[in-house]
Amino acid sequence: MPAARLLLFCALFTASASSHGMTIYTTTDNYGVASYSDTPSPGAKAFVYREPMIERIDTKVRLQTEAFPGGVRFIARNELYVPMEVELRVDGLANAFGGNAPRVVRRVLAPRSTLVLSAVLAAPGGALKYNSKFRYAMGDPVQRAQGYRYPFPWKGGPFRISQGPNGRVSHFGARGRYAIDIAMPEGTPIIAARGGMVVKVENRQSGRGTNPSGNFVRILHPDGTMGVYLHLMRGSVVVAEGQQVLVGQALAKSGNTGNSTGPHLHFVVQRNVGLALESIPYQFDRPINGMPDFTAGNP
């Protein structure tokens, strides 16, 4: 879909679909190109937006239990290149030494580290019983975002914003509330808007795939915030997890993967606010093609 048509589509979609309850339908041709309409056609499906920042990291951050004579210990493992805040809750205790009250432990795991969170001993004369619940979120909530004005995370243009912060189409969840979508042709060079460490990438998804984010790059900044670049072209990511990058360094090419209405870059800045990863307001260092800079608040 050309950029001009995409901009018009997003504007109409935002105004009509959310305020009047209109259903938008999508069809995909033999070349994988998606089309959108408010009128159903043979083979069309209702287009449903999902939270665009769902990253599967359960295999990289996990809780392990280890039995030892007389008890059990709980071990948290973090294989990512980013600190992880974790919380362990042990309840349903029976025959526990020191009482059966629930026990809650919250810690921050350093990148690529292992930590014993807790251990529970069995009381004499009985078998230890328990239930455990493990929660986690990327980043260290103690760190605070520092003032920073972001240069554009792309080369070329001029481009325009197709959906701004607090957009009624998809930028309403906690993780994407202050995101922006910039309509641009597929293959546009995407560059780092701020230096830091690459902590998570996806580079293998084709088309809509199973991940709403499509292909993406997540970068941890020195102040604990994270910049995330979504819907990238398959096979275009040129950085690796654990790599340090500088402002302006090539990351990938823009695409149309994941939960995307057309070729664009979805850019968001996030931080851990306490066992929850949320988007935060930010500003570019100049307006986009003469448009007001509304990335620090409501559009």
Residue pairs with C-beta under 8 A, 6 or more apart in sequence:
1 9
1 33
1 34
1 35
1 261
1 262
1 263
3 159
3 160
3 183
3 184
3 185
3 263
5 262
6 162
6 183
6 261
6 262
6 263
6 264
7 160
7 162
7 183
9 36
9 261
9 262
10 162
10 163
10 169
10 181
10 183
10 261
11 162
13 24
13 36
13 169
13 261
14 163
14 167
14 168
14 169
16 22
16 38
17 23
17 24
17 38
17 169
18 168
18 169
19 168
22 38
23 38
23 46
23 47
24 36
24 37
24 38
24 46
24 47
25 36
25 37
25 38
25 39
25 40
25 41
25 44
25 45
25 46
25 47
26 34
26 35
26 36
26 44
26 45
26 46
26 47
27 34
27 35
27 37
27 41
27 43
27 44
27 45
28 34
28 35
28 207
28 208
29 35
32 206
32 207
34 208
34 256
34 261
34 262
36 47
36 261
37 44
47 261
49 169
49 170
49 259
50 212
50 259
51 173
51 175
51 176
51 212
52 170
52 173
52 175
52 176
52 179
52 212
52 213
52 230
52 258
52 259
52 266
53 173
53 175
53 176
53 212
53 213
53 228
53 230
53 268
53 270
53 277
53 279
54 211
54 212
54 213
55 200
55 202
55 211
55 213
55 216
55 218
56 211
57 80
57 138
57 200
60 78
60 79
60 80
61 76
61 77
61 78
61 79
61 80
61 84
61 86
61 109
61 136
62 76
62 77
62 134
63 74
63 75
63 76
63 77
63 86
63 88
63 117
63 132
63 134
64 74
64 75
64 76
64 77
65 72
65 73
65 74
65 75
65 132
66 72
66 73
66 74
66 75
68 119
70 121
70 122
71 97
71 119
71 120
71 121
71 122
71 128
72 119
72 120
72 128
72 130
73 116
73 118
73 119
73 120
74 88
74 90
74 105
74 116
74 117
74 118
74 119
74 120
74 132
75 114
75 115
75 116
75 117
76 84
76 86
76 88
76 107
76 109
76 114
76 115
76 117
76 134
77 113
77 114
78 84
78 86
78 109
78 110
78 111
78 112
78 113
78 114
79 112
80 111
80 112
80 138
80 199
80 200
80 241
81 111
81 112
81 197
81 198
81 199
81 220
81 241
81 242
82 111
82 138
82 139
82 197
82 199
82 200
82 220
82 226
83 108
83 109
83 110
83 111
83 138
83 139
83 140
83 224
84 108
84 109
84 136
84 137
84 138
84 139
85 106
85 107
85 108
85 109
85 136
85 137
85 138
85 139
85 140
85 141
85 272
85 274
85 275
86 106
86 107
86 108
86 109
86 117
86 134
86 135
86 136
87 104
87 105
87 106
87 134
87 135
87 136
87 275
88 104
88 105
88 106
88 117
88 118
88 132
88 133
88 134
89 102
89 103
89 104
89 132
89 133
89 134
89 135
90 102
90 103
90 104
90 118
90 120
90 130
90 131
90 132
91 102
91 103
91 130
91 131
91 133
92 129
92 130
92 131
93 99
93 100
93 101
93 102
93 103
93 120
93 128
93 129
93 130
94 100
94 126
94 128
94 129
94 130
95 122
95 123
95 125
95 126
95 127
95 128
95 129
96 120
96 121
96 122
96 123
96 128
96 130
97 120
97 121
97 122
97 123
97 124
98 121
103 118
103 120
105 117
105 118
106 275
107 115
107 117
108 140
108 141
108 142
109 115
111 199
120 128
120 130
121 128
122 128
135 275
136 275
137 272
137 274
137 275
137 276
137 277
138 199
138 226
138 270
138 272
138 277
139 220
139 224
139 225
139 226
139 270
139 271
139 272
139 277
140 224
140 272
141 271
141 272
141 273
141 274
141 275
142 224
143 223
143 224
143 225
143 271
144 223
144 224
145 223
145 224
145 225
145 271
145 280
146 223
148 194
148 221
148 223
148 282
149 283
149 284
149 285
150 193
150 194
150 227
150 269
150 282
150 283
150 284
150 285
151 193
151 247
151 248
151 284
151 285
152 193
152 284
152 286
152 288
153 190
153 191
153 192
153 193
153 227
153 229
153 251
153 265
153 267
154 182
154 184
154 188
154 189
154 190
154 191
154 254
154 265
155 188
155 189
155 191
156 184
156 188
156 189
157 184
157 289
158 288
158 289
159 182
159 183
159 184
159 188
159 288
159 289
160 182
160 183
160 288
160 289
160 291
161 180
161 181
161 182
161 183
161 288
161 291
162 181
162 182
162 183
162 264
163 169
163 170
163 171
163 180
163 181
164 171
164 180
164 181
164 294
164 295
164 299
165 171
165 177
165 178
165 179
165 180
165 281
165 294
165 295
165 297
165 298
165 299
166 172
166 177
166 178
166 298
166 299
167 181
167 299
170 176
170 259
171 177
171 178
171 179
171 180
171 181
174 276
174 278
174 279
175 268
175 270
175 277
175 278
175 279
176 266
176 268
176 279
177 278
177 279
178 268
178 269
178 279
178 280
178 281
178 282
178 295
179 266
179 267
179 268
179 279
180 266
180 267
180 268
180 295
181 264
181 265
181 266
182 264
182 265
182 267
182 288
183 262
183 263
183 264
184 254
184 263
184 264
184 265
185 254
185 263
186 233
186 253
186 254
186 255
186 256
186 263
187 233
187 236
187 253
187 254
187 255
188 253
188 254
188 265
189 250
189 253
189 254
190 217
190 229
190 232
190 250
190 251
190 252
190 253
190 254
190 265
191 248
191 249
191 250
191 251
192 219
192 227
192 245
192 246
192 247
192 248
192 249
192 251
193 227
193 247
193 267
194 219
194 221
194 227
194 247
195 219
195 221
195 222
195 244
195 245
195 246
195 247
195 249
196 219
196 220
196 221
196 222
196 226
196 227
196 244
196 245
197 219
197 220
197 242
197 243
197 244
197 245
198 217
198 218
198 219
198 220
198 239
198 240
198 241
198 242
198 243
198 244
198 245
199 218
199 219
199 220
199 226
199 241
199 242
200 216
200 217
200 218
200 241
201 215
201 216
201 217
201 218
201 237
201 239
201 240
201 241
202 211
202 213
202 214
202 215
202 216
202 237
203 215
203 232
203 234
203 235
203 236
203 237
203 252
204 215
204 234
204 235
205 211
205 214
205 215
205 234
205 257
205 258
206 234
206 257
207 256
207 257
208 257
208 258
208 259
208 260
209 257
209 258
211 258
212 258
212 259
213 228
213 230
213 231
213 258
213 259
214 230
214 231
214 232
214 255
214 256
214 257
214 258
214 259
214 260
215 230
215 231
215 232
215 233
215 234
215 236
215 237
215 252
215 255
215 257
215 258
216 228
216 229
216 230
216 231
216 232
216 258
217 228
217 229
217 232
217 237
217 239
217 251
217 252
218 226
218 227
218 228
218 229
219 226
219 227
219 228
219 229
219 245
220 226
221 227
224 271
224 272
225 269
225 270
225 271
225 280
226 269
226 270
226 271
227 267
227 268
227 269
228 267
228 268
228 269
228 270
229 251
229 252
229 265
229 266
229 267
230 258
230 265
230 266
230 267
230 268
231 254
231 255
231 256
231 257
231 258
231 260
231 264
231 265
231 266
232 251
232 252
232 253
232 254
232 255
232 257
232 265
233 252
233 253
233 254
233 255
233 256
233 257
234 255
234 257
236 252
236 253
236 255
237 251
237 252
238 250
238 251
238 252
239 245
239 249
239 250
239 251
239 252
245 251
254 263
254 264
254 265
255 263
256 262
256 263
256 264
260 266
268 279
269 279
269 280
269 282
270 277
270 278
270 279
270 280
271 277
271 278
271 280
281 295
281 296
281 297
282 295
282 296
283 293
283 295
283 296
284 293
284 295
286 293
287 293
